Amino acid sequence: MIRRRLTVILLAIVLLVSFVGSNSFACDEEQTNSYLPQILFGDYADSKSSNENVQMLLAAVYLCCEQCDDQGQDKIDYLKKTKVSGVPSRSAINIKNEQLLECSHIKWDAEYPAAKKSQANRKKVLRNTVNKVFDFGFFNNLFGSKKGKCDSFAALLYYSHILSDYIADDPSKTDVVVNGKQVPAFSGDPSVIINGDKPRFTSVDLNRAKSFTYLYEGTDNKGRAGTVLAVVGPSTLEEVSYKSVSDITPPGWKQKSYDWISGYQSADLYNRSHLLARSMGGANNSENLVTGTNYMNQIGMKTIEDKILKYIQDTGNHVLYRVSPKYEGNNLVCSGVQLEAYSIEDSGKGICFNRYCYNVQPGININYLTGDSWQSDSITGSKNAIPFAVNNPNDSNPDLIYEIQKYIEVLFSDQKDKSGNEYEELKHRIDDIARSARAISQPKNAGEYLELKKLQYKLLDELRRYVPKMLEKEDFFKKTFK
């Protein structure tokens, strides 16, 4: 691992300056189409995503929230084909890309004066589609869809899309298989426990540990570093080399810096990441270096490495340690790194873990095939979009959490007065998230940005845990999704 020159505060390479006043914005449809079904169906999202009713809802969300620059005709044609009433022409809903935040990322019942009619038509598409998919009963069918549960369900979909934009992550890029088992997509934490935190060392591995110090698998035909196996102990800690690695270019090395706050230091996305940390005696060569993000290197891997180093320094014992970069197909940049460790003298009582560190950077999308990257979070810090959290929100000055809670209360009005149910549990959990998020409000530095990102993922996790259970109790939902 490279020398830890940068402090944690640089790690997020956050984007606040480039957000504010930026005219560049585009929603990620794939991201919305992944997260929104999870909020509706939880663990069954994958099996429900191809359902025609779900496809209708996703098409309507696109036309309400994401359509711009004359795109979306295929969605309009699809909704007309499925006989959604009142689907307008593309010109009647069309706005410019730079208007998206002001038109479709604000309070659900707020007006956007610059495109008032287009905005009203966009919301009409979503409401009418929700009304087509679900039967909310005689009153709603008679008097329209601008009140009650139909409107609240449309609002929940609308705000789920905005939450997806805040998360600014394409989950399909972080799903991997390690040792034959699926590792969950990145969800705000730099690493995840795999295989019950038990390393997959065999008795052969442990016996071999007596006869070697370092074993490097080498590089493949694309120059990608392979697995490193090491026995780390007091003697290896004395072999630290401070030789520069700036002349080594790992595959996928397309360095790029992202502005943080004007007048402050910019942060580089990539580190030349040592698989076996330099602090443990790891070599400064291409067999031991990968293109790793600041976040993976400085937060994910370093946290684990520091535990091993402290254990060795405190006990003088040895640790069998294996680091395995995981590449998907022909990708030059690894999706992440698996770290396995087992303390030898005490048979794993001191050190025993199996972790996967995600090679991601919150707020940045990475093309793992090439190493190219681009800013994915264009909403944090915007003056036009509804903020994720504000101090003391109210109807005149809401935040995203406040609005989601408001419409959930209407949607599940029949459940909220029953003690000990999912509604009450979800309410308490969202309240906890709200308190933490509002203490930060608008992030002022990289550390706060990362903390807010964790809370956004946590809100998503609570919604996809509880909302599906609550929807299953609603007649309008049960009739559609039996």
Secondary structure, DSSP 8 states (H G I E B T S, - for coil): -----S-GGGTT---HHHHTT-------HHHHHHHHHHHHHGGGHHHHTTSHHHHHHHHHHIIIII--TT--HHHHHHHHHTT-TT---HHHH---GGGHHHHHSS-TT---GGGHHHHHHHHHHHHHHHHHH----HHHHHH-SSSHHHHHHHHHHHHHHHHHHHHT--GGGT-EEETTEEE----S-SEEE-GGG-----HHHHHHTTS-SEEE--B-TT--B--EEEEE-HHHHTT------TT---TT----EE--STTS--EESEEEEESS-GGGT--SSGGGEEEEEHHIIIIIIHHHHHHHHHHHHHH---EEEEEEEE--TT-SS-SEEEEEEEETTTTTSS-EEEEEEE--BTTEEE-TTT--EEE---STT-SSS--S--SS--SSS--HHHHHHHHHHHHTTTTTTSTTSHHHHHHHHHHHHHHHHHHH-S--SHHHHHHHHHHHHHHHHHHHHHHHHHHTT-HHHHHH--
